[in-house]
Amino acid sequence: MRLVLKWLLSALALLAVTYLYSSGVQVSNFGSALIAAAVIGLLNMVVRPVLVVLTFPVTIVTLGLFLFVINALLFWAASGLLPGFQVNGFVAALIGSLLYSLLGVLIETALESVFKRS
């Protein structure tokens, strides 16, 4: 139940990113947002750990700021894989991934408080 709820809320968060930053990130409809949220989640689960390990020295030198670049690249890569999800360049991917991550933290906090009470 929690996974499905998180997926739905992540899709809504992606639509919110589109609303907040419509010049850089576009999602055509809720179905595309659901698929994009799933693809972003899969990329973060499978590809991100590999990239973090491979770029560990750069991440140390930049005091962790390179992780923002990795997030932006994965966000941008997801848009390249899906027809209903478009990101207009790296800067748009960086801003979009930051907004999406902030909304993701809010979602996690809300879900934790809801499921902790149950």
N, C-alpha and C positions, 0 to 999 in steps of 0.2 A: 504494500500500500504506500509506504513512504517513498519508494523508488518511483512509482507512477506519479505521485503527487509532485515530487521534485522535478520530474521530467516535464509535466504540464506547466509548473511554475517557471521552469527554465525557458520554455517556449514563450511564455508570456513576457519574461524578462528580455528575450531577444526582440520581441515586438516593441517593448518599451525602449530598447536601444535604438530601434528604427525610428520611433517617434522622437526621441531626444536628439538623435544625430542622423536625420534623414538625408543629409547631403553626402554622408559617407557610407552608411549601411542601409541596405534595403532588403526587406523580406516581403515576398509577394502575398502570402496569406498564412493563416494559422497552421495549415498542414505543412507548409514549407518550414515554418518555425519549429514545428515538432521534429521534423526530420533533421533540420540544422542543429537543434539542441542535442539530439541523439548522436549526430556525427561529431560535434564538438566534444561531447562527453567521451566518446570512444577515442578520439585523437588524444585527448588529455589523459586517458587511462593507458593507452598503448604507446603512443609516439613520444609524449612529453617526458616520461622518465628516461628514455634513451637519449633525448636531446639534452636533458639536464646533466646526465652523466658525461656525455661527450663534450659539453661546453663548461664543465665544472671550473677549469682554470680561468676562463673569461668571466664567469659568474663571481668568482672570488675577487678578481682584480677590480671588477665594477661594483663590488659590495652588494651583489644580489640584483642589481638593476637590469642585468641581462635577462633575467627571468621574464621581465615585461616584454622583451623582444621575442622570446620563445612563445609566450602567450599570443602575441600579435601574429606571429607567423602561423601558428596553429589555427587561429581565428580566420586568417586570410586563406589558408589552405582549405578549410571547410567550405569557404565561399567558392573556391575553385572547383570543388567536387559536386556542388549542388546548383541546379538551374534556378531555383526560386530564392536563393540567398546570394546577395551581391555586396562586396566590399570594394570601395573605390580607392585602392592603393594602400601602401604600408601605413601611412599616418592615420588613415581612416581605420585600418585594422587595429592600430595601437589604441586609439581613442575608443573604438567599439569594444575591444577586449577589456579595457579598463572599466568601462561602464558595465559590461556584462559580468565581470568579476565582482564588482561592488554589489550589483544586484544579487549575484550568487551567494555572497556572504550574508546578505539580508535574508535570503531564502533559507539558507542553512540554519541561521539563528532562529528564524521563525519555526522551522520544522523541528528543531531541537526542543524548543520550549513547548510546542504542541505535543510531541510524542513523549516528552519527559513527564508530562502531567498524566498521561494515560496509564 
